[in-house]
């Protein structure tokens, strides 16, 4: 499983979604990114799980103690 985290300046990262593969996660981030402002940062689509965040981070292992069952798994643009 791959974990997608959203973050903002001065706010701890937060688990926003999980994915079955790294390819799915990266495809989702490409879709959700409206405007890039550097590696793993930018403005994100309003209806995406990254909306309201300014950065993203991925991992193949959990980085926080949040429950992965509480966030969307393999979200897609059609889920909006």
C-alpha positions in Angstrom: 0.0 0.0 0.0 1.1 3.6 -0.7 0.3 6.5 1.5 -0.4 10.0 0.3 0.0 12.9 2.8 -1.0 16.5 2.5 0.8 19.3 4.2 0.9 23.1 4.8 3.4 25.4 6.2 3.6 25.1 10.0 1.0 22.3 10.0 1.9 18.6 10.5 1.4 16.3 7.5 -1.9 14.5 7.3 -2.8 11.2 5.7 -5.3 12.0 2.9 -5.5 8.8 0.8 -4.0 5.3 0.2 -3.3 3.7 -3.1 -2.7 0.1 -4.3 0.3 1.1 -6.3 2.8 4.0 -6.7 1.7 4.5 -10.3 -1.9 5.1 -9.1 -0.7 7.6 -6.5 1.4 9.5 -8.9 -1.3 9.6 -11.6 -3.7 11.0 -9.0 -1.3 13.7 -7.9 -0.7 14.7 -11.6 -4.4 15.0 -12.1 -4.9 16.9 -8.8 -2.1 19.4 -9.4 -3.5 22.6 -11.0 -0.3 24.6 -10.7 3.1 23.4 -9.6 5.2 25.6 -7.4 8.1 23.2 -7.0 8.7 19.5 -6.4 5.7 18.1 -4.4 4.1 21.5 -4.0 1.5 23.6 -5.7 -2.2 24.3 -5.9 -4.6 21.4 -6.1 -8.0 20.7 -7.6 -10.8 21.7 -5.2 -12.5 18.3 -5.1 -9.3 16.3 -4.7 -8.0 14.9 -1.4 -5.2 17.4 -1.6 -7.5 20.4 -1.7 -6.5 22.9 1.0 -2.9 21.7 1.1 0.2 23.2 -0.5 2.4 20.1 -0.5 2.3 16.4 -0.8 4.4 13.5 0.3 4.3 9.8 -0.5 5.5 6.7 1.4 5.2 2.9 1.1 5.1 2.8 4.9 2.9 4.9 7.3 4.5 8.1 8.5 1.8 9.0 11.1 -0.4 7.0 13.4 -3.6 7.9 11.5 -5.9 5.0 10.5 -5.6 4.3 6.8 -9.2 2.9 6.9 -10.5 6.4 7.6 -9.3 7.9 4.3 -10.2 7.1 0.7 -8.5 4.2 -1.0 -7.6 4.7 -4.7 -9.6 7.9 -5.1 -10.3 8.9 -8.7 -11.5 12.0 -10.4 -14.8 10.3 -11.0 -15.4 10.2 -7.2 -15.9 14.0 -7.1 
